[in-house]
Amino acid sequence: TSYARHALAAATWGAQAAGTGGRKTTYAQVTFPTVGATGATINGFFIGDATPPVKALAQANFDDVTAVALATNDVIKVTPAVQFNN
C-alpha cells in the first residue's frame, strides 16, 4: 500500500558520463512513501512515459540483485540510472 509513482523531470537528469561500455546518466535519489502493509516483494524499478497506457522505457533490478520483501513502515529509496551502451 501507499504506492505512488514519481514524475522525473527531464532537466534533473545528470550529464552523461562514461559508464561500463557506454554512456550513463543518473537522477537524484527518489524516496517512495512509507510502506503501509507487509506482504509485497519488489525486485527493482521502471521508468515509463507519462501518457496512459504507460509504456516502460527502461527497467532494472536493484544493484545488489536482491528482492526486497516489504514490511510495514519500510521506506524504499532508489537512485535511477540509465546507460546507453555502444
Buried (B, 14 or more C-beta within 10 A) or exposed (E): EEEEEBEBEEEEBEEBEEBEEEBBBBBEEBEBEEBEEEEEEBEEBEBBEEEEEEEEEEEBEBEEEEEBEBEEEEEBEBEBBBBEEE
